[in-house]
Amino acid sequence: MKIINGAKRAAKFTFVDMPLSILGWRHIEANNGYIRDLWRTLRNPQCPECGHGVMHLPADSQPDDKALYGWECSARCGFRVLAPEDPAEIRRIVQARSETRGKQRLAFLGDPERDKLITSHLRKSRAYWVVASAVFLMAVWQLAVGAPLMIVLSVLSLCLPFSIHAIRWSYRAWQVRSGTLFVEGAFGRYVRDMLWVRGMQ
């Protein structure tokens, strides 16, 4: 019996696992899972526990006697919430949990740790601004030497993601400094009041 089981495993490895491995099936499956999670984040919130997966309803999920469903993390971290089937409701529950945890973490940070975190965020922001400026200067230089307009625009388009990351890390530093966490409309006010310019200084 052991010989037969061993032969079955060897045959499965030789004719199934090995060809799939050569074709990169595991990578395709992992990438597909990542893309699936990104798609789900458009409708469902990110897991507040691990931050890697999103909250979703399993296909075999059944409501309990209170019409609550078991929402689970897609990354299988073990986090589970009983909530109505409405995605807006699970989003509200998860956001409240994230807000509480974020404020608790910030409250337990001492002044040295908080200053260190702010400095780290500002360094990242400034590094992205430096790269964005270098890319902009490269685009100007290419325009000056007579490069085709499409190439100049392609290089110039790289400024946008670097600028977004720079503003993002500057915003994170401002959040830690001011304690403004999970406040609706805070980012709009941050951009509108030009606080991101101060973050560059």
C-alpha positions in Angstrom: 0.0 0.0 0.0 2.8 2.4 0.8 4.4 1.6 -2.5 1.2 2.5 -4.3 0.8 5.7 -2.4 4.4 6.7 -3.1 3.9 5.9 -6.8 0.8 8.1 -6.8 2.7 11.0 -5.2 5.6 10.6 -7.6 3.3 10.5 -10.6 1.4 13.5 -9.4 4.7 15.4 -8.8 6.1 14.3 -12.2 3.0 14.9 -14.4 1.2 17.7 -12.5 3.3 19.6 -10.1 6.5 19.8 -12.1 4.9 21.0 -15.4 2.8 23.6 -13.5 5.9 24.7 -11.7 7.8 25.0 -15.0 5.0 27.1 -16.5 5.0 29.4 -13.4 1.6 28.4 -12.2 2.3 29.3 -8.6 3.4 32.8 -9.6 0.4 33.2 -11.8 -1.9 32.1 -9.0 -0.2 34.4 -6.5 -0.4 37.3 -8.9 -4.0 36.5 -9.7 -4.8 36.5 -6.0 -3.1 39.9 -5.6 -5.1 41.4 -8.6 -8.3 39.8 -7.2 -7.6 41.5 -3.8 -7.0 44.8 -5.5 -10.3 44.5 -7.3 -12.1 43.7 -4.1 -10.6 46.8 -2.4 -12.7 48.9 -4.8 -15.8 47.6 -3.0 -14.6 46.0 0.2 -12.4 47.5 2.9 -8.8 46.4 3.7 -8.3 44.1 6.6 -7.6 46.2 9.7 -5.7 43.3 11.4 -3.0 42.4 8.8 -3.4 45.1 6.2 -2.6 42.6 3.4 -6.1 41.2 2.5 -9.5 42.6 2.1 -12.7 41.8 4.0 -15.0 39.6 1.8 -17.9 37.2 2.1 -16.9 33.6 1.4 -19.0 31.9 -1.2 -20.5 29.5 1.3 -21.2 32.1 3.9 -24.6 31.7 5.6 -26.4 34.2 7.8 -26.9 33.5 11.5 -30.2 34.0 13.4 -29.6 37.7 13.5 -29.0 37.9 9.7 -25.3 38.6 10.2 -22.7 37.2 7.8 -19.1 36.2 8.6 -16.8 38.5 6.8 -13.3 37.2 6.5 -9.9 38.4 5.5 -8.9 37.3 2.0 -5.3 36.9 3.2 -6.5 34.3 5.7 -5.0 36.0 8.7 -7.8 34.8 10.9 -9.6 38.1 11.3 -13.4 37.7 11.1 -16.3 40.1 11.6 -20.0 39.4 11.9 -21.8 42.1 10.0 -24.8 42.5 7.6 -24.3 41.7 3.9 -24.1 45.4 3.0 -20.5 46.4 2.1 -21.1 49.9 3.4 -21.8 48.5 6.8 -18.6 46.3 6.9 -16.7 49.3 5.7 -18.0 51.4 8.6 -17.2 48.7 11.1 -13.7 48.1 9.8 -13.0 51.9 9.6 -14.1 52.3 13.3 -11.7 49.5 14.3 -8.8 51.0 12.3 -9.5 54.4 13.7 -9.4 53.1 17.3 -6.2 51.1 16.7 -4.5 54.0 15.0 -5.3 56.4 17.7 -4.2 53.9 20.4 -0.8 53.4 18.6 -0.3 57.1 18.3 -1.2 57.7 21.9 1.4 55.2 23.1 4.1 56.8 21.1 6.4 58.9 23.2 7.8 62.2 21.9 11.1 60.8 20.7 9.4 58.0 18.8 6.9 60.4 17.3 9.6 62.8 16.3 11.5 60.0 14.7 8.5 58.8 12.8 7.8 62.4 11.5 11.4 62.8 10.5 11.3 59.5 8.6 8.2 60.5 6.8 9.6 63.9 5.9 12.8 62.3 4.6 10.8 60.1 2.3 8.8 63.0 1.1 11.9 65.1 0.4 13.5 62.2 -1.4 10.5 61.9 -3.7 10.5 65.6 -4.3 14.2 65.4 -5.3 13.5 62.6 -7.8 10.5 64.5 -9.2 12.6 67.6 -9.6 15.3 65.6 -11.3 12.8 64.1 -13.7 11.4 67.5 -14.4 14.8 68.9 -15.2 15.6 66.0 -17.4 12.4 66.7 -19.4 13.4 70.3 -19.7 16.8 69.3 -20.9 15.4 66.9 -23.5 13.1 69.7 -24.7 16.1 72.0 -24.9 18.2 69.6 -27.0 15.3 69.0 -29.4 14.0 65.6 -28.3 10.6 64.6 -29.8 7.6 66.0 -27.8 6.3 62.5 -27.1 9.5 61.6 -25.3 9.5 64.8 -23.3 5.9 64.2 -22.3 6.7 60.6 -21.4 9.5 61.7 -19.1 7.4 64.5 -17.7 4.6 62.1 -16.9 7.0 60.4 -14.4 6.8 63.5 -12.2 3.2 62.8 -11.3 3.7 59.5 -9.4 6.8 60.8 -7.6 4.9 64.0 -6.6 2.0 61.9 -5.4 4.3 59.9 -3.2 6.0 63.0 -1.9 2.7 64.5 -0.9 1.5 61.3 0.6 4.5 61.0 2.9 4.3 64.6 3.8 0.6 64.1 4.7 1.6 61.1 6.9 4.0 63.3 8.7 1.4 66.0 9.2 -1.1 63.4 10.5 1.4 62.2 13.1 2.3 65.7 14.1 -1.3 67.0 14.4 -2.9 63.7 15.5 -5.4 64.0 12.6 -6.2 60.4 11.9 -9.2 59.1 10.0 -10.9 62.5 9.8 -13.1 62.8 6.7 -11.9 65.6 4.4 -8.6 66.0 6.2 -6.5 65.3 3.0 -8.6 67.8 1.0 -7.9 70.5 3.6 -4.3 69.5 3.7 -3.9 70.0 0.0 -6.2 73.1 -0.2 -4.4 74.9 2.6 -1.0 74.2 1.0 0.2 72.4 4.1 2.1 70.0 1.8 4.4 72.9 0.8 5.3 73.3 4.4 6.0 69.6 4.6 8.7 70.2 2.0 10.6 72.6 4.2 
